[in-house]
Amino acid sequence: MIIRLSLLLSGLWMSTLVGAQSAQPNQRHKDQISALIDSYSLAREQRDTALLRRIMTKDVDQLVSTGEWRYGIDAAVSEMIKSSANRPGTRTLIIEKMRTMGVDCVTVDCRYEIRDTGGTIRKMWSTFMIGKEKKNWKIAAIRNMLPAAN
């Protein structure tokens, strides 16, 4: 009897782990994460360093489309502000897909477009790794990519 109960509980525990790896975020989490991505876009456009610091983890890292790595909140924020100043325009992140990687970890794939003051649109892709920190969703990593030339 004890062996059967142990096997049953082990099976239930393992099924929750497998389900958590492929599950989609619930609607409340999707809404919170969408708002986080919108906040990131707004902070970049307005060059709001305080907002960037609130929505990213201290150990955030970013790989930008030029191949440059930015490690830590200080480097990420200062380089984001420089980049936004050098490439002004409207930044639009359109969420394509969210995927739960664990209980408090979600990847978010976005189309990333920057419309400059002349109307030219730079089209890229961004992937955000987002996790929970003290009950708040925060950006832990960003990967920006340019589409491959055809």
N, C-alpha and C positions, 0 to 999 in steps of 0.2 A: 504494500500500500504506500509506504513512504517513497519507494523507488518510482512508482507511477506518478505520484504527486510531484516529485522532483522533476521528472521528465516533462510533465505537463507545464509546470512553471518555467522550466528552461526553454521549452518551445515557445511559450507566450512571450517571454523576455526577448528571445532572438527574433521573433517576428516583428516586435516593435522596433528593434534596431534596423532591420532590413527595410521596414516601411518608412522609417524616418529618413533614410538615405535617399529615397526617390520621391518622397511626398512633395506636393506643391504647398507653398505657404498658404495659410488660411486667409480669408478676405481681409481681416483686420490687419494682419501682418503685411499683406500686399499693399494696403492703403498706407500704412506707416512707412514702408520701404519706398513706395512711389513718392511720398512727401519728402523723404530723405534725399532721393535723387533730385527732386525739384529744388530742394534747399542747396544742394551742391551746385547745380547749374546757376542759380541765383547768386550764390556767394562768389562764384567765378566771374560772372558778368559784372557784379557790383564791386568786385575786389574786396570783399568783406572778410578780413582775416579772422575776426572774432567768430563769425559763423562757421568758417572752415574749421577752426580749432574745436568748436563744439560738436561738429558732426563727424569728425574723424578720430580714430584711435591715436594715441601718442606714438605708437610704433608703425603707423601707416607706411605703406610703400607704394610707389607708383612707377610704372614703366610707361614712358611717353612714346609717341610715334616716331621720334628721332632715334630711339634706342637708349636714351638716357634714363638712368634709375634715380629715383629720389627716395631716400630712406629717412624715416622719422618725420614727425609733425613739423618741426622747424624748417627742414629742407623742403618738404612738400609745399607748405604754405608759401614760403618766400618765392619758390620757383613758379608756383601757380600764378602768383600775383605778377611776376615778371612776364610770364607767358601771356597772360590776359592783357597786359599793357602793350606787349609787342604785337599781339594779334587781337585787336579789339573787334567786337562784333557780338552778335546774339548767339548764345550757345543753347542748343536744343538737344536734349537727351530723350530719346523715344524708347521706352522699355519694350523689348521684343520677347524676353523670356526671363522667368525667375525659377530658380531650382533650389530646393532645400538640400543642404549638404549634411545637416545634422540638426539637433534640436534648436540651436541658436545660430545657425550659419546658413546664409543664402548667397547664391551667385546671381547676379543680375546682368544680362546682356542687353546692351542698348545700341541703337544707331545714334551716332554723335555727329552733329552738324554745327559748323561755325559759319554764320553768314557775316561777312565783313561789311564795312561801311559802303563799299562799292557794289554790293549785292552778290558777290561771288560766294559760293557755298563750298566749304571744305567738308567732304564726307568721310567719316571714319566709323570705327566700332569701338566701344568701351565695354569692358567687363569689370564689374564691381564685386568685391568680396565683402559681404556685410555680416557683422556679428553683433550679438547683444553684449552690452557693457552696462552693468547696473540697471538693467531693465530697459535700456535705450538702444535702439539700433544705431550702429556707427559704421562708417566706412573703414575697413581695415586694409584694403588694397585696391588699386585701380590699374587696369591694363588698357592702354589706348593703342589702336592698330589702324593703319591705313590699309584699305583693300588692295589686294594684289593686282597689278596691271594685267589686263587680258591680252 
